[in-house]
Amino acid sequence: ELRHRASPWQRNLGYPLAMLGLLALTGISVLIVCFHVLELLLDDAAMPRGMQDTPLGQVSFSIFGSFGAALQVVLIFYLMVSSVVGFYSSPLFTRLLPERQDTPLTKIIGNCVSLLVLSSALPVFSRTLGITRFDLLGDFGRFNWLGNFYIVFLYNMGFAGLTTLCLVKKVSWAVQAELIRAFGEDR
């Protein structure tokens, strides 16, 4: 209903640009993770361990300088938003969604706990995937399992494979549905 009430500019320009932006961010995330998998295979220094006495501001955390650091920030925000959307879209947690002017206190507390857990996992998530090497001035990189090559490698491969599968499935089904509709086979 909201799509039908949207202006022609929104329908014809806004939605396609938003979709292309989401596809680009997802594609960039998968490329960075694939590059990190190659780094893991070739160099032990790519493991997501904590920084050892690296003075802040004197060492670049991105090989592309300021542009790379800005891209890392955008990707981390994208991963944060997509993980929250994915969390609330899962069938198990759709009942946890707050309702306007009618949310009980237990549901508010559940939402706060869920968002706290998701936000606490984000630094470890982004470091394990190789999206950033920044330690967030905490001990997030000092977990023992982050030194295990097999866990980190399988985590990266799982993310890249499942994200690519979802992306291909979503895009190919949308294109297939449009082709079926265009040829009049939907009747």
Residue pairs with C-beta under 8 A, 6 or more apart in sequence:
3 11
3 15
6 14
6 15
23 167
23 171
25 74
25 75
25 78
26 163
26 167
27 167
28 71
28 75
29 75
29 78
29 79
29 129
29 131
29 163
30 160
30 163
30 164
30 167
32 75
32 129
32 130
32 131
33 129
33 130
33 131
33 156
33 159
33 160
33 163
34 160
35 130
36 46
36 129
36 130
36 131
36 156
37 153
37 156
37 157
37 160
39 46
39 130
40 46
40 47
40 130
40 149
40 152
40 153
40 156
41 153
46 130
47 146
47 147
47 149
47 152
48 127
48 128
48 130
48 133
48 141
48 146
48 152
49 141
49 142
49 146
49 147
50 135
50 139
50 140
50 141
50 142
51 133
51 135
51 141
56 137
60 68
60 69
61 69
61 72
61 132
61 133
61 134
62 68
62 69
62 71
62 72
64 71
72 131
72 132
72 134
75 126
75 131
76 122
76 126
76 131
76 132
79 122
79 125
79 126
79 131
80 118
80 119
80 122
83 118
83 122
83 125
84 115
84 118
87 93
87 114
87 118
88 94
88 96
88 97
93 114
96 107
96 110
96 111
96 114
98 107
98 108
98 111
123 136
123 138
123 140
124 140
124 143
124 146
126 132
127 133
127 134
127 135
127 140
127 141
127 146
128 146
128 152
128 155
128 156
129 155
129 156
129 159
130 156
135 141
145 151
146 152
180 186
